[in-house]
Amino acid sequence: MTRYPQRVFFTWDIHYDCNYRCPHCFFDGKWEELSKVNRYPGTDKWAEVWEDIYQRYGSCRLHITGGEPFVYPDIYRLSGELLKRHSIGFDTNLSLDVEKFLANIDKPEKVSFSASFHPLDTDADEFINKLISLRNAGCVTGGLNYVAYPPALKFLSSFEKKAREAGFEVTVIPYRGPWEDRNYPEDYTPEERLRLWNEKPREENKDTSSDPTKTMLKWYGSDKNSREGLPCRMGEVYAKIHPDGTAHRCCMTWENWGCLGNLLDGTFKLYEEPHPCPYAKCACSFAMIVGEEERWKNHWENRMEEGGDDD
């Protein structure tokens, strides 16, 4: 095997299915349509695919999301197979069977979890105890998220207290969408903004650069942020994989451009050099634009290190 000169990062939408039906989810009301692209070729096939990726690009970092990864068929054995060559991270509601997961892996230090607590579906103590068990086993448990959906705000204080007592910090994510007669995140009250993000009223804080809702949405709808024509390393050291195995250079691509082939049919191939970004309003805060490494380099290096070093 010829070692690829840079470690490659994959975001893998493993499937579009979930055991929760959260009204604040981007996929709410769309699950049936989205599921049409799901493919379940089996663990042995995926093991073969990721062995081929290893032979061509070395040990990679796989960020597995969806959908909920832990309702994917045979996910426990698949996790063990992936860890033979790569490090993995999960975006998850933490509905996994922790004991079963740990029994199927032998390199917990190469696994990270970004867990989202859903107070309308999950018991807080059970959720935190799972995180503690994973942490004690050697897994990286760095991300703990809570969506500030209005009906869920009343549970936040008690959950934060329990999480901090267990050694976890909670990241509160702004809800985007309608609720009753309001539209969020614009309609969070000043009191809610102060409570959730320590954001002072606008007249006291004219510099809104630290506003989390501004940060999250800052690339949308702004001509000033056009990246059209700029060389970007997405597609060279990064790829976004869809449930049917199709891979694109980044999350902003669509069907007719940026396709890198398909992992399941053996046509996947990364670019050999940076390619121009054709998208005038790229919404990615961490796009790998050449010459802007100061903005994005630490983010990707930290993500790579979450799962430890490999061979």
C-alpha positions as CSV (number, residue, x, y, z in Angstrom):
1,M,0.0,0.0,0.0
2,T,1.2,3.5,-0.9
3,R,0.3,5.8,1.9
4,Y,-1.8,8.8,0.8
5,P,0.1,12.0,1.7
6,Q,-2.8,13.5,3.7
7,R,-5.3,11.8,5.9
8,V,-8.8,11.7,4.3
9,F,-12.0,12.7,6.1
10,F,-15.4,11.2,5.1
11,T,-18.9,12.3,6.2
12,W,-21.0,9.2,5.7
13,D,-24.8,9.5,5.7
14,I,-25.1,5.8,6.3
15,H,-28.9,5.8,5.8
16,Y,-31.9,8.0,6.1
17,D,-33.9,6.3,8.9
18,C,-34.4,7.0,12.6
19,N,-36.2,5.6,15.6
20,Y,-37.3,9.1,16.6
21,R,-39.6,11.5,14.8
22,C,-38.6,14.9,16.1
23,P,-40.7,17.8,14.8
24,H,-37.5,20.0,14.9
25,C,-35.5,17.7,12.6
26,F,-34.6,18.8,9.1
27,F,-36.0,15.5,7.9
28,D,-39.4,15.8,9.6
29,G,-42.1,14.7,7.1
30,K,-39.5,13.6,4.6
31,W,-38.3,10.3,5.9
32,E,-40.3,8.1,3.5
33,E,-39.1,10.0,0.5
34,L,-35.5,10.1,1.7
35,S,-35.4,6.4,2.5
36,K,-35.7,5.6,-1.2
37,V,-32.0,6.1,-1.6
38,N,-31.1,3.7,1.2
39,R,-29.0,0.7,0.3
40,Y,-28.1,-2.2,2.6
41,P,-25.4,-4.3,0.9
42,G,-24.4,-6.0,4.1
43,T,-21.5,-5.8,6.5
44,D,-19.2,-8.0,4.4
45,K,-19.6,-5.7,1.3
46,W,-18.9,-2.6,3.3
47,A,-15.8,-4.2,4.9
48,E,-14.6,-4.9,1.4
49,V,-15.3,-1.3,0.3
50,W,-13.4,0.2,3.2
51,E,-10.5,-2.1,2.8
52,D,-10.2,-0.9,-0.7
53,I,-10.3,2.7,0.5
54,Y,-7.5,1.9,3.0
55,Q,-5.3,0.4,0.3
56,R,-5.7,3.5,-1.8
57,Y,-5.8,6.3,0.7
58,G,-4.6,4.9,4.0
59,S,-6.4,5.0,7.3
60,C,-9.2,7.6,7.1
61,R,-11.6,9.3,9.5
62,L,-15.2,8.3,9.0
63,H,-17.9,10.6,10.5
64,I,-21.1,8.4,10.5
65,T,-24.4,10.2,10.6
66,G,-27.8,10.0,8.8
67,G,-30.4,9.3,10.1
68,E,-29.6,7.4,13.2
69,P,-26.5,5.2,12.7
70,F,-27.5,2.8,15.5
71,V,-30.6,1.5,13.8
72,Y,-28.6,0.6,10.7
73,P,-28.7,-3.2,10.2
74,D,-25.7,-5.0,11.9
75,I,-24.2,-1.7,12.9
76,Y,-22.3,-3.3,15.8
77,R,-20.4,-5.8,13.7
78,L,-19.9,-3.2,11.0
79,S,-18.3,-0.8,13.6
80,G,-15.8,-3.5,14.5
81,E,-14.9,-4.1,10.8
82,L,-14.4,-0.4,10.2
83,L,-12.1,0.0,13.1
84,K,-9.7,-2.6,11.7
85,R,-8.5,0.1,9.3
86,H,-10.1,3.5,10.2
87,S,-11.2,5.7,13.0
88,I,-14.9,6.4,13.3
89,G,-17.2,9.0,14.9
90,F,-21.0,9.0,15.3
91,D,-23.7,11.6,15.3
92,T,-26.3,9.8,17.4
93,N,-29.3,10.1,19.7
94,L,-27.4,7.5,21.8
95,S,-30.1,4.9,21.5
96,L,-27.4,2.2,21.1
97,D,-26.9,-0.8,23.3
98,V,-23.6,0.2,24.9
99,E,-22.6,-3.2,26.1
100,K,-23.3,-4.8,22.7
101,F,-21.3,-2.0,20.9
102,L,-18.3,-2.3,23.2
103,A,-18.3,-6.1,22.8
104,N,-17.9,-5.7,19.1
105,I,-15.0,-3.3,19.0
106,D,-11.4,-3.7,20.2
107,K,-10.2,-0.1,19.7
108,P,-12.5,2.2,21.7
109,E,-9.9,5.0,21.6
110,K,-10.5,5.3,17.9
111,V,-14.3,6.0,18.4
112,S,-15.9,9.3,19.1
113,F,-19.4,10.3,19.9
114,S,-21.3,13.5,19.2
115,A,-24.5,12.8,21.1
116,S,-27.8,14.8,20.9
117,F,-30.1,14.7,23.9
118,H,-33.8,14.6,23.0
119,P,-35.8,15.3,26.2
120,L,-39.1,14.4,24.7
121,D,-37.9,10.9,23.8
122,T,-35.1,10.0,26.3
123,D,-34.5,9.9,30.0
124,A,-31.7,12.2,31.0
125,D,-30.1,9.8,33.6
126,E,-30.1,6.9,31.2
127,F,-28.6,9.1,28.5
128,I,-25.8,10.4,30.7
129,N,-25.0,7.0,32.1
130,K,-24.5,5.7,28.6
131,L,-22.0,8.5,27.9
132,I,-20.2,7.7,31.1
133,S,-19.9,4.0,30.2
134,L,-18.5,4.9,26.7
135,R,-16.0,7.4,28.3
136,N,-14.9,4.8,30.9
137,A,-14.3,2.3,28.1
138,G,-12.0,4.7,26.3
139,C,-14.2,6.3,23.7
140,V,-14.1,10.0,23.0
141,T,-17.3,11.6,24.2
142,G,-16.6,15.2,23.2
143,G,-19.9,16.4,21.7
144,L,-23.1,16.8,23.7
145,N,-25.8,18.7,21.9
146,Y,-29.2,20.0,22.8
147,V,-31.5,21.7,20.2
148,A,-33.2,24.7,21.6
149,Y,-36.7,23.6,20.4
150,P,-39.2,25.8,22.3
151,P,-41.2,23.0,23.9
152,A,-37.9,21.4,25.1
153,L,-36.4,24.5,26.8
154,K,-38.0,23.8,30.1
155,F,-35.9,20.7,30.5
156,L,-32.6,22.3,29.6
157,S,-31.5,23.6,33.1
158,S,-31.9,20.3,34.8
159,F,-30.1,18.4,32.0
160,E,-27.2,20.9,32.0
161,K,-26.8,20.4,35.7
162,K,-26.7,16.6,35.4
163,A,-24.3,16.7,32.5
164,R,-21.9,19.1,34.1
165,E,-21.9,17.0,37.3
166,A,-20.8,14.1,35.1
167,G,-18.1,16.1,33.4
168,F,-19.8,16.9,30.2
169,E,-20.5,20.4,28.6
170,V,-23.6,21.0,26.7
171,T,-23.7,22.8,23.4
172,V,-27.1,24.5,22.8
173,I,-28.0,24.5,19.1
174,P,-30.5,27.1,17.8
175,Y,-33.7,25.7,16.4
176,R,-34.4,26.6,12.8
177,G,-38.0,26.6,11.8
178,P,-41.6,27.6,12.8
179,W,-43.2,27.0,16.1
180,E,-46.7,28.3,16.8
181,D,-46.7,31.9,15.4
182,R,-43.0,32.4,15.6
183,N,-40.1,31.7,13.2
184,Y,-36.8,30.6,14.7
185,P,-34.0,31.4,15.3
186,E,-35.0,35.0,14.7
187,D,-37.8,35.0,17.3
188,Y,-35.9,33.8,20.3
189,T,-36.6,36.5,23.0
190,P,-33.8,38.6,24.4
191,E,-34.2,36.6,27.7
192,E,-33.8,33.3,25.9
193,R,-30.8,34.5,24.0
194,L,-29.2,35.7,27.2
195,R,-30.0,32.4,28.9
196,L,-29.0,30.1,26.0
197,W,-25.9,31.8,24.6
198,N,-25.1,34.6,27.0
199,E,-26.0,37.0,24.2
200,K,-26.7,40.6,25.4
201,P,-29.5,42.7,23.9
202,R,-28.6,44.0,20.5
203,E,-28.4,47.6,21.7
204,E,-25.8,46.6,24.3
205,N,-23.9,44.3,21.9
206,K,-23.7,45.9,18.5
207,D,-21.1,43.4,17.4
208,T,-23.1,40.3,16.6
209,S,-20.2,38.3,15.2
210,S,-20.4,36.0,18.3
211,D,-24.2,35.5,17.9
212,P,-24.5,31.7,17.5
213,T,-27.5,32.0,15.2
214,K,-25.5,34.5,13.0
215,T,-22.5,32.2,13.0
216,M,-24.6,29.2,11.9
217,L,-26.4,31.1,9.2
218,K,-23.7,33.6,8.2
219,W,-22.9,32.1,4.8
220,Y,-26.6,31.9,3.6
221,G,-27.8,34.6,1.3
222,S,-24.8,36.8,1.3
223,D,-23.1,37.8,-1.9
224,K,-20.0,38.8,0.1
225,N,-19.3,35.2,0.8
226,S,-19.1,33.9,-2.7
227,R,-16.5,31.2,-3.2
228,E,-17.2,30.7,-6.9
229,G,-14.0,29.8,-8.7
230,L,-11.8,29.5,-5.6
231,P,-9.7,26.4,-5.4
232,C,-10.9,24.1,-2.6
233,R,-9.5,20.8,-1.3
234,M,-13.0,19.3,-0.7
235,G,-13.0,16.3,-3.0
236,E,-9.2,15.9,-2.6
237,V,-9.0,15.1,1.1
238,Y,-12.7,15.0,1.9
239,A,-15.9,13.4,0.5
240,K,-19.5,13.2,1.5
241,I,-21.0,9.7,1.1
242,H,-24.8,9.1,0.6
243,P,-26.7,6.0,1.6
244,D,-26.6,4.5,-1.9
245,G,-22.8,4.7,-1.9
246,T,-22.6,7.8,-4.2
247,A,-19.9,10.3,-3.1
248,H,-19.6,14.0,-3.7
249,R,-16.9,16.4,-3.0
250,C,-18.8,18.2,-0.2
251,C,-22.1,18.7,1.4
252,M,-23.1,21.6,-0.9
253,T,-22.9,19.5,-4.1
254,W,-25.9,18.3,-6.0
255,E,-26.6,15.5,-8.5
256,N,-25.0,17.1,-11.6
257,W,-21.7,18.3,-10.3
258,G,-19.0,17.3,-7.8
259,C,-19.7,13.6,-8.0
260,L,-16.6,11.4,-7.2
261,G,-18.2,8.1,-8.2
262,N,-19.8,5.4,-6.1
263,L,-18.1,3.3,-3.3
264,L,-20.4,0.3,-3.8
265,D,-19.8,-0.1,-7.6
266,G,-16.0,0.6,-7.4
267,T,-16.0,3.9,-9.3
268,F,-15.1,6.2,-6.4
269,K,-11.9,8.3,-6.7
270,L,-10.7,11.4,-5.0
271,Y,-9.4,14.4,-6.9
272,E,-5.6,14.5,-7.2
273,E,-5.5,18.3,-6.6
274,P,-7.8,21.1,-5.4
275,H,-10.7,22.0,-7.7
276,P,-12.5,25.3,-8.1
277,C,-15.7,25.8,-6.1
278,P,-18.6,26.4,-8.5
279,Y,-21.0,27.4,-5.8
280,A,-21.5,31.1,-5.4
281,K,-23.0,30.9,-1.9
282,C,-21.2,28.1,-0.1
283,A,-22.7,27.6,3.3
284,C,-19.8,25.6,4.8
285,S,-17.9,27.5,7.5
286,F,-15.0,25.0,7.2
287,A,-14.7,24.7,3.4
288,M,-11.0,23.9,2.6
289,I,-10.4,26.9,0.4
290,V,-6.7,27.1,-0.6
291,G,-5.1,30.2,1.0
292,E,-7.7,30.3,3.9
293,E,-6.1,27.5,5.9
294,E,-6.1,29.7,9.0
295,R,-9.9,29.6,9.0
296,W,-10.4,25.8,8.6
297,K,-7.1,23.9,9.3
298,N,-7.5,23.6,13.1
299,H,-11.1,22.4,12.7
300,W,-10.2,19.5,10.4
301,E,-7.0,18.6,12.3
302,N,-9.1,18.4,15.6
303,R,-11.7,16.2,13.9
304,M,-9.0,13.9,12.7
305,E,-7.4,13.7,16.1
306,E,-10.7,12.8,17.9
307,G,-10.2,9.1,17.0
308,G,-6.5,8.9,17.8
309,D,-3.6,8.1,15.5
310,D,-3.6,5.2,13.2
311,D,-0.8,3.0,11.8
